[in-house]
Amino acid sequence: MKFIAIIPARYASTRFPGKPLAILGGKPVIQRVYEQAATVLEEAYVATDDERILQCVEQFGGRAVMTRSDHKSGTDRIEEAAEKIGTDADVIINIQGDEPFIHPSQIKTLMGLFDNNETQIGTLGKRFDSMEAATNPNSPKIVTDLQGFALYFSRSVIPFVRGQEQQAWLQHFPYLKHLGLYAYRREVLRQVTQLPQSPLEIAESLEQLRWLENGYRIRVGLTDVETVGIDTPEDLQRAETFLNRITT
């Protein structure tokens, strides 16, 4: 089975314009993401809508594809890039362009989900270590069935543990944080990018609910590796501190 990574990277981020080109430990953020992907996968591409990002990737020896600027999601950008590349890959892995610490083990876990023929889309979850983190609506939660397929994603804390104080819920249920790393079988990627927005997706502002509402099966792999995503300039400072800690 052939896997490739496509890394969507926009310049015009609302909270952090130019984020992919921000310097982290002497390298652009997008270079660090690309190099992490390349430790596992022979083929990786950056899908961007900005010439500056394209040039940056080519300068450090990576591969990049120009895409339209009007895509509503990274998934749509990845589909356009896959068409332009003309890839014969069986599975496309979507690695976020603001995750410079994505770990090789996480990519390998995601790939292993496709040993199951019923897996159409794969993603990752990590157990929450505090109820404070679990109640944060910016950290989506996952519940799965007994085979590891997603039943639902929510910004709310799910499930509700009846008869227990909320502070004790982690002792009674393994709450899972959703990590925004996806992989799609090639034909499934084509199909899901043609779907209109769904009611649950609009309510929760979570794209993956569109796929569930349309009957696609999303298998969830587990990781215990914590990453540091970059959404704001303050996150970049935290990432710099994290990098210094793991390299010294």
Secondary structure by P-SEA (a helix, b strand, c coil): cbbbbbbbbbccccccccccccccccccaaaaaaaaaaccccbbbbbcccaaaaaaaaaabbbbbbbbcccccaaaaaaaaaaaacccccbbbbbbcccccccaaaaaaaaaccccccccccbbbbbbccccccccccbbbbbbcccccccccccccccccccccccccccccbbbbbcccccccaaaaaaaaaccccccccccccaaaaaaaabbbbbbbbbcbbbbbbccaaaaaaaaaaaaaaac
